[in-house]
Amino acid sequence: MSAVLPPSPATPAVPPVNYVQAAKRHMLDAEALRNDNRHANAGQLYGFVAECGLKALLIVCGIAPDANGEIPSKHRLRQHVPLLPDRIVAEGHLIPDGTRAGQYLTSLAHLGDFKDWSTDHRYWRDTAIPVHLLSTWKQAAEEILQALDQAKAAGVLT
């Protein structure tokens, strides 16, 4: 007679959303496009770097993700760039771990530089997109990635 083993606990599914991985992937692609003088789409990706990176920082600062790994759909900070940086600045005091949020968000001096960035640029003619702002968008995106690196070095981000 063989022993009956208890059922093994179900392995939790890995959430499909990984803001950090997405931010880094978008940055690699943005740089490749910028180096190929494809500035319009590089600019779009810098905005996506910012959005993904900011959402990762919000989770580090205590906003509990949903089962998909995302900021929950009804949460006041589930926004897109350029609204997300404005909302973070306006409502930053409401982030659960405000001390940690302050630590990371104060290093984002160029966060407001996305005010002229829009997902709608994806529909625009190349000549209508403000690619003269590309270096500013890039700098702001790099600052966000540096904040993610700080969070990882501090052990609060895997």
N, C-alpha and C positions, 0 to 999 in steps of 0.2 A: 504494500500500500504506500503510495507516495504522499508526501506532505503537501497540503494545499497552502500555497503562498498567498498572502494578502495581496490584493491588487496594488500595483505600484501607483503612487500618486501621479496624476497627470502632469506632464511637463508643460509649464505655461508657455503659450505661444509667444514668440518674439514679436513685439509690436512692429508693424511695418514702417512707422514713422521714426526716423532718427534725424533730428534737426542738425546735430553736429556733423554727421556724415554728409548730409545734404549740403550744408554750408560749404564744407571743404570741397565737395565735388563741383559745386557751382563756381567756386573760386578758380579751380583748375581750368574749367572750361572757359570762364571769363578771360583768364590770362591767355589761353590759347587763341581765343577770338581776337583779343586786343593785339596780340603779337602778329596776327594775320590781317590787321587793319580792318577788322569787322567790328567796328566800334559800337554800332547800334545794338547788336545782340550782346556784346560784352557788357554794356551798360545795364541791360536788363538783368543779366546774371549777377552783377554787383548788388543790385537791389534784392535779389533772392538770397544772396549770401547774408545780407543784413537781416532780412526777415527771419531766416532759419536760425541764424546765430542769436538774435535777440530772443526768439522763442526758447532756444536751448538755455539761455541765461535765466529766463523767467522760471523755467522748471528747476534749475539749480537753486533759485531763490525761493522755492517753496510752492510754486503753483503745481498742483498734482495733475499729471497728464491723464488723459482718458485711456481706455484699453488699447487704442491705436498708437499711443505714445504722443498724442497731440495735446495742445492747449484745448480744454473742453470747448465744445461749440458755443455754449451760452456764456462763456467767460468774457468779461469786459475787455481783457487784453488779447483776445483772439482777433487780431486785426492784421492788416497787411501794411507794408510800407507804401506810402509815406505816413499813414495814420498811426501805425504802431509806435514809432519813436515819439510822436506828439503825445499819445496816450500814456506812454511810460513816464514821460516827463511830468505830465499833468497829474497822473495818479500813482506815481512811484511810491508815495507814502503808503499805498494800500497793498504793495507787494508783501507777501507773508514774511519773508526774512529781509526786512528793510535794510539791516546792517550789511548783509552780504550783497544785496542789490546795489546799495550805495558804493560799495567797494568796487564792483565791476562797472557799473554804469557811469561813474565819475571819470573813468578812463576813456570814455567815448566822446571825445571833444568834438568830433565831426558828425555826430549822429544826426544833427539837424540838416546836414547837407543833402539828405534825400528828399527834401521838401519839393524839389523840382523833378523827382523821379516818379514814373507812373507805369503801372502794368499796361496801361493803354498805349504806351509807346510801341508795344508789339504790333499794333495795327498801323502805325504811322509810316509815312514816307521817311526814308533815311535822312533826307535833308531837313525834316521837321523835328527830329529828335535832338535834344540839346547835348550832343556828344562833347561839346566844350566842357561839360561837367564831368566827363569820364574820370579824370584823375582825382577829383574830389570824391566821387562815388567809390572809387577804388580805395582811397585812403580810409574812408569811413568803414568800408567792408573789412579792410585789414585790421583796423582797431578792434572790431567785433571779434575777429578770429583770434587776436591777441588776448582778449578778455576770456575767450574759451580756453586758450592755452593756460592762462592763469588759474582758471577754475580746475582744469585737469591737474596742474602742478599742486594745487591745494588739496587734491583728493576728493573734491566734491563733484567731479564730472569724470565719467569713465569713457 
